Amino acid sequence: MAEIIAGLCCGIPILVGIGAVTELIVLIIGHAILKLTGIPAYRDNTIVSTAQVGAVGGSLMALPILLTGAALFALLVGITRNLRVIMEGERAIVVILGLAFPLSAAAVGREILSHTNHSVMEHLDYIKAVFVGAAVLGAAFGVLAVMLLACGCACAITWGGWSLASLRPTRIPRGEREAKTLEDMEMRSSEEGSTTSEENPLSTILAILALSNARNSSEEGDRVS
């Protein structure tokens, strides 16, 4: 029980901070873009006041929206056990609450700050800013996702090419291959000779004769070539 309480105490401030920052960014982007169009409401009010509305509303509405989403998902799971229906319902819940959060946060923040002598716009102006900011932010995240995917594919192709190149066998010229074979035979015969010369001298003599024959055949092959 203590671990659950500690988790909630740590998670709730983080959730509130994420909600405030998200709503603040959405409203700032929407206000800045609409201000460039010359609309009087956005030109006469500062971006700072809009950011304050987003911070206040986002911090207050993050937890209720999350609890609403959890309750709706639990209700959906209690109604049906069909995995496909649950997944479709989950997507619908995410879309609905993803749209409801910035709109409700802007409305709550505007109402609170309007009673504290802050300069605020009309509700419709904040709704426009929310839609514009959310559209731009969503497009930016989409472009970022595509860029990350392209970079990942490029890295995978490059790494795969290097791996195939490292696995490709190297071709050794015929002369070097024969020389390497002779060196291996000499080393093998010397090792075998060191271990068996005392026990079987005949095997040592035969190994020396085979080595000399192989060397003579390689020399004749080089003269012919």
Secondary structure, 3 states (H helix, E strand, C coil): CHHHHHHHHHHHHHHHHHHHHHHHHHHHHHHHHHHHCCCHHHHHCCHHHHHHHHHHHHHHHHHHHHHHHHHHHHHHHHHCCCHHHHHHHHHHHHHHHHHHHHHHHHHHHHHHHHCCCCCCCCHHHHHHHHHHHHHHHHHHHHHHHHHHHHHHHHHHHHHHHHHHHHHCCCCCCHHHHHHHHHHHHHHHHHHHHHHHCCCCHHHHHHHHHHHHHHHHHHHHHHHHC
